[in-house]
Amino acid sequence: MAAATMTTRHKVLVGGLGALTPVLMNLLIVDLNRLLINLTILVVGAYLIKVVVLFYLGGLVAYLHKDEHSPLKLFELGIAAPALITAFINAENVPVQQIPPSNTGTPTSSILFLTPAYAQPAPAQDLKTFSLPQETATEQVMRGLTGSISKRVWVVIAGSHPKLEDATRQAQQISQKWPKYRGEVYSPYGNNPYYAVVIGANLTYEEAQALRRKAVQDGLPNDTYLWTFPRAGG
């Protein structure tokens, strides 16, 4: 039996609903972690705009198939274009995996964060804490639209110490001998009990690499390494 003729409005609605399927799946699997890093009005507004645009795109695809009146096929047609766009956006946001850092100070790095990362409570002394950089309005909008997160999340660490006194001593030595690097002590982050001596923070991966390379050339420890926030569940 031939499918009943559908009105243009119904076709657009079915195609739009199809478009929301990959959006919903992506929200549950990928976007939710990125959105919750720091939820703002700009992020939510941009995400809603993306949903509306993809819904419109799915409806448009269904509308253009004027001879198709099967709800199931129109639903499937609505899925196609938004699914491709979502897959492309996700591919652009996949971080390059690096070898996780070790407590031995090997100059390696961790994997780009995908979960909320907040500053840890500071000890009695006024120490620095590892925290995400403040997002600009443009970065918030882009996170809502594409799920992209700031790339300024890398840190260069010249040393890690179980005792605060040792970390403070190294930071002072660096600041005195190499004033341009200004060693700063950061309090332990997450489950890591070590105090870190940081010579650069809120950097892109390329900036952090360049800073580490120059610092080692200038005489800082060879085991100076890069670090960034850990992956979800890591």
C-alpha positions as CSV (number, residue, x, y, z in Angstrom):
1,M,0.0,0.0,0.0
2,A,1.4,3.4,-0.9
3,A,2.2,5.7,1.9
4,A,-0.3,8.4,2.7
5,T,0.5,11.8,1.3
6,M,2.1,14.0,4.0
7,T,1.7,17.8,4.3
8,T,4.9,19.9,3.9
9,R,4.6,20.8,7.6
10,H,4.6,17.2,8.7
11,K,7.5,16.3,6.4
12,V,9.6,19.1,7.8
13,L,8.7,18.1,11.4
14,V,9.6,14.4,10.8
15,G,12.9,15.4,9.1
16,G,13.7,17.8,11.9
17,L,13.0,15.1,14.6
18,G,15.3,12.8,12.7
19,A,18.0,15.5,12.8
20,L,17.7,15.7,16.6
21,T,18.6,12.0,16.9
22,P,22.4,12.5,16.3
23,V,22.2,15.7,18.3
24,L,20.8,13.9,21.3
25,M,23.3,11.0,21.0
26,N,26.2,13.4,20.7
27,L,25.0,15.4,23.7
28,L,24.9,12.3,25.9
29,I,28.3,10.9,24.7
30,V,30.4,13.9,23.9
31,D,28.9,17.4,24.4
32,L,27.6,17.1,27.9
33,N,31.1,16.8,29.4
34,R,32.4,19.8,27.5
35,L,29.3,21.9,28.3
36,L,29.5,21.2,32.0
37,I,33.1,22.4,32.3
38,N,31.7,25.8,33.1
39,L,28.1,26.3,32.1
40,T,27.3,29.9,31.0
41,I,24.4,31.7,29.3
42,L,26.6,32.2,26.2
43,V,27.4,28.4,26.0
44,V,23.8,27.4,26.4
45,G,22.5,30.0,23.9
46,A,25.1,28.9,21.3
47,Y,24.2,25.3,21.8
48,L,20.5,26.0,21.4
49,I,21.3,27.8,18.2
50,K,23.2,24.8,16.9
51,V,20.2,22.5,17.8
52,V,17.8,24.8,15.9
53,V,20.1,25.0,12.8
54,L,20.4,21.2,12.7
55,F,16.7,20.8,13.2
56,Y,16.1,23.2,10.3
57,L,18.6,21.3,8.1
58,G,16.9,18.0,8.7
59,G,13.6,19.5,7.9
60,L,15.0,21.1,4.8
61,V,16.3,17.8,3.5
62,A,13.0,16.2,4.1
63,Y,11.2,19.0,2.4
64,L,13.4,18.8,-0.7
65,H,12.4,15.1,-1.2
66,K,9.0,16.1,-2.5
67,D,8.1,12.7,-3.8
68,E,8.9,10.9,-0.5
69,H,6.0,10.5,1.9
70,S,7.1,7.6,4.1
71,P,7.6,8.9,7.7
72,L,10.4,6.4,8.3
73,K,12.3,7.3,5.2
74,L,11.9,11.1,5.9
75,F,13.1,10.5,9.5
76,E,16.2,8.7,8.1
77,L,16.8,11.5,5.6
78,G,16.6,14.0,8.4
79,I,19.3,12.2,10.3
80,A,21.9,12.1,7.5
81,A,23.2,15.6,7.1
82,P,23.2,16.6,10.8
83,A,25.0,13.3,11.6
84,L,27.7,14.1,9.0
85,I,28.1,17.6,10.4
86,T,28.3,16.4,14.0
87,A,30.9,13.7,13.1
88,F,33.0,16.3,11.3
89,I,32.9,18.7,14.3
90,N,33.8,15.8,16.7
91,A,36.7,14.8,14.4
92,E,38.1,18.4,14.5
93,N,37.9,18.4,18.3
94,V,39.7,15.1,18.9
95,P,42.9,15.8,20.9
96,V,46.2,14.3,19.9
97,Q,47.0,11.8,22.6
98,Q,50.3,12.1,24.4
99,I,52.0,9.7,26.9
100,P,50.7,10.4,30.4
101,P,53.2,12.1,32.8
102,S,55.0,10.1,35.5
103,N,56.3,11.2,38.8
104,T,59.8,10.7,37.6
105,G,59.6,14.0,35.7
106,T,59.9,12.5,32.3
107,P,59.2,15.3,29.8
108,T,55.9,13.9,28.6
109,S,52.3,15.1,28.9
110,S,48.8,14.0,29.8
111,I,45.7,14.0,27.6
112,L,43.6,17.0,27.0
113,F,40.8,17.3,29.6
114,L,37.2,16.5,28.8
115,T,35.7,16.9,32.3
116,P,35.1,19.9,34.6
117,A,38.4,20.8,36.3
118,Y,38.2,23.2,39.2
119,A,40.9,24.7,41.4
120,Q,41.8,22.6,44.4
121,P,41.6,24.1,47.9
122,A,44.9,25.8,48.7
123,P,46.9,24.9,51.9
124,A,47.6,27.4,54.6
125,Q,50.1,29.3,52.4
126,D,48.8,31.3,49.5
127,L,49.8,28.8,46.8
128,K,48.8,28.8,43.1
129,T,46.2,26.2,42.1
130,F,45.7,24.4,38.8
131,S,42.5,25.7,37.2
132,L,41.1,26.3,33.7
133,P,41.8,29.6,32.0
134,Q,39.0,32.2,32.0
135,E,37.1,31.7,28.7
136,T,36.5,34.7,26.5
137,A,33.0,35.3,25.1
138,T,34.1,34.0,21.7
139,E,35.5,30.8,23.3
140,Q,32.2,30.3,25.2
141,V,30.1,30.7,22.0
142,M,32.4,28.3,20.1
143,R,32.1,25.7,22.9
144,G,28.4,25.9,22.6
145,L,28.4,25.6,18.8
146,T,31.1,23.1,18.2
147,G,32.0,21.6,21.6
148,S,35.6,23.0,21.2
149,I,37.4,23.8,24.5
150,S,40.2,26.2,25.1
151,K,43.6,25.1,24.0
152,R,45.3,27.2,26.6
153,V,45.4,24.3,29.1
154,W,49.0,23.3,29.2
155,V,51.5,23.8,32.0
156,V,55.3,23.5,32.1
157,I,56.6,21.9,35.3
158,A,60.3,22.1,36.3
159,G,59.9,19.9,39.3
160,S,57.5,17.9,41.6
161,H,58.1,17.5,45.3
162,P,56.3,15.7,48.1
163,K,57.4,18.4,50.5
164,L,56.3,22.0,50.2
165,E,59.7,23.3,51.5
166,D,61.5,21.5,48.7
167,A,59.2,22.9,46.0
168,T,59.5,26.4,47.5
169,R,63.3,26.1,47.5
170,Q,63.4,25.1,43.9
171,A,61.0,27.8,42.8
172,Q,63.2,30.5,44.6
173,Q,66.3,29.1,43.0
174,I,64.7,29.3,39.5
175,S,63.4,32.8,40.1
176,Q,66.8,34.0,41.3
177,K,69.0,32.3,38.7
178,W,66.6,32.6,35.7
179,P,64.4,35.6,36.5
180,K,62.5,35.4,33.2
181,Y,61.0,32.0,34.2
182,R,59.7,33.0,37.6
183,G,59.2,29.6,39.3
184,E,55.9,29.3,41.2
185,V,54.7,26.6,43.5
186,Y,51.3,25.0,42.8
187,S,49.4,23.0,45.4
188,P,48.7,19.3,44.7
189,Y,46.0,18.6,42.1
190,G,43.4,15.8,42.5
191,N,44.9,12.6,43.7
192,N,48.5,13.7,43.0
193,P,50.2,14.6,46.4
194,Y,53.1,16.4,44.8
195,Y,53.7,20.2,44.9
196,A,54.6,21.3,41.4
197,V,57.1,24.0,40.5
198,V,55.6,25.7,37.4
199,I,57.4,28.0,35.0
200,G,54.5,28.5,32.6
201,A,50.7,28.0,32.7
202,N,47.6,28.6,30.5
203,L,49.6,27.8,27.4
204,T,48.8,26.1,24.1
205,Y,50.6,22.8,23.5
206,E,52.9,24.5,21.0
207,E,53.7,27.3,23.4
208,A,54.4,24.9,26.2
209,Q,56.7,22.8,24.0
210,A,58.7,25.9,23.0
211,L,58.9,27.1,26.6
212,R,60.2,23.8,27.8
213,R,62.7,23.5,25.0
214,K,64.1,27.0,25.7
215,A,64.1,26.5,29.5
216,V,66.2,23.3,29.2
217,Q,68.6,25.0,26.8
218,D,69.0,27.8,29.4
219,G,70.0,25.3,32.1
220,L,66.7,24.3,33.8
221,P,66.3,20.6,34.7
222,N,66.3,18.2,31.7
223,D,63.3,16.5,33.2
224,T,61.1,19.6,32.9
225,Y,57.8,18.3,31.5
226,L,54.4,19.3,30.2
227,W,51.2,18.6,32.0
228,T,47.5,19.2,31.3
229,F,44.2,18.2,32.9
230,P,43.4,14.5,32.8
231,R,40.7,12.8,30.7
232,A,37.4,11.9,32.1
233,G,37.8,8.8,34.3
234,G,41.5,9.0,34.0
